[in-house]
Amino acid sequence: MVPNNVVETAAALPAAWSSSSFCRVGTAWVKVLRMDSGPVPEEVHGADEVLLVLDGRLELLVEDTEVVVEGGEMVRVPAGARHAVRPGSRGTLVIVEESGA
């Protein structure tokens, strides 16, 4: 077993907001990505999604409510909830989602 540096993995990705499947835990995928302050259009998933900000800040609009997640914090977006990333989000983000979501 060898530790992986999640922040370095995100930094090495070819583009911001392009996630890489880091590993699988049970039926869930753990993904990592780099945020670059640009917005991401609204989306909806069929399963809950956990968003963990390792460093930086994630600014979301979830069901018309503004949510700010700082480095070291996480939020669960319920299945079926409309959510979009607002401008200004930056840093390293880990996403945990059910496979097929």
C-alpha positions as CSV (number, residue, x, y, z in Angstrom):
1,M,0.0,0.0,0.0
2,V,1.4,3.3,-1.1
3,P,-0.1,6.7,-0.1
4,N,-1.2,9.0,-3.0
5,N,-0.9,12.7,-3.0
6,V,-4.4,13.9,-4.0
7,V,-3.4,17.6,-4.4
8,E,-0.5,16.6,-6.8
9,T,-2.8,14.4,-8.7
10,A,-5.3,17.2,-9.2
11,A,-2.6,19.7,-10.2
12,A,-1.3,17.3,-12.8
13,L,-4.7,17.0,-14.6
14,P,-4.7,18.5,-18.1
15,A,-7.6,20.8,-17.5
16,A,-9.6,22.3,-14.6
17,W,-13.0,20.7,-13.9
18,S,-11.8,17.5,-15.6
19,S,-12.0,14.9,-12.9
20,S,-9.9,11.8,-12.5
21,S,-11.3,8.7,-10.8
22,F,-8.8,8.3,-8.0
23,C,-10.1,5.0,-6.5
24,R,-13.2,3.0,-5.8
25,V,-14.6,2.4,-2.3
26,G,-17.4,-0.2,-2.3
27,T,-19.9,1.0,-5.0
28,A,-18.6,4.6,-4.9
29,W,-15.9,6.4,-6.9
30,V,-13.6,8.9,-5.3
31,K,-12.7,11.5,-7.9
32,V,-10.3,14.4,-7.7
33,L,-10.2,17.6,-9.7
34,R,-8.8,21.1,-9.8
35,M,-11.1,24.1,-9.7
36,D,-10.1,27.3,-11.6
37,S,-12.6,30.0,-10.6
38,G,-14.8,29.4,-13.6
39,P,-18.5,28.4,-13.3
40,V,-19.9,25.0,-14.1
41,P,-23.5,24.7,-15.4
42,E,-26.3,23.3,-13.3
43,E,-26.5,19.5,-13.1
44,V,-28.6,16.8,-11.3
45,H,-27.4,13.4,-10.2
46,G,-29.4,10.2,-9.4
47,A,-27.5,9.6,-6.2
48,D,-26.1,11.6,-3.3
49,E,-22.7,13.2,-3.9
50,V,-20.2,14.3,-1.3
51,L,-18.0,17.3,-2.2
52,L,-14.8,17.7,0.0
53,V,-12.7,20.8,-0.5
54,L,-9.1,20.0,0.3
55,D,-7.8,23.5,-0.3
56,G,-9.4,26.6,-1.6
57,R,-13.1,27.4,-1.8
58,L,-16.1,25.9,-3.6
59,E,-19.1,28.2,-4.2
60,L,-22.3,26.4,-5.1
61,L,-25.9,27.2,-5.9
62,V,-28.0,24.2,-4.6
63,E,-31.7,24.4,-5.3
64,D,-31.4,28.3,-5.5
65,T,-29.5,28.5,-2.1
66,E,-25.9,29.7,-2.0
67,V,-23.5,27.3,-0.3
68,V,-19.9,28.1,0.4
69,V,-17.5,25.2,1.2
70,E,-14.1,26.2,2.5
71,G,-10.9,24.1,2.5
72,G,-11.2,21.3,5.0
73,E,-15.0,21.3,4.8
74,M,-17.4,19.0,2.9
75,V,-21.0,19.0,1.9
76,R,-23.5,16.4,0.7
77,V,-25.6,17.2,-2.3
78,P,-28.7,15.0,-2.1
79,A,-29.8,12.9,-5.1
80,G,-32.0,14.9,-7.4
81,A,-30.9,18.3,-6.1
82,R,-30.1,20.9,-8.8
83,H,-26.7,22.4,-8.2
84,A,-24.2,24.5,-10.1
85,V,-20.7,25.9,-9.4
86,R,-20.6,29.6,-9.1
87,P,-17.7,31.8,-10.4
88,G,-14.9,32.1,-7.9
89,S,-14.4,28.5,-6.9
90,R,-10.8,27.5,-6.8
91,G,-8.5,24.8,-5.3
92,T,-8.7,21.0,-5.0
93,L,-12.0,19.2,-4.8
94,V,-12.6,15.5,-4.0
95,I,-16.0,14.1,-5.2
96,V,-17.4,10.8,-3.8
97,E,-20.3,9.5,-5.9
98,E,-22.0,6.2,-6.5
99,S,-20.9,4.5,-9.7
100,G,-23.4,5.1,-12.4
101,A,-24.5,8.4,-10.9
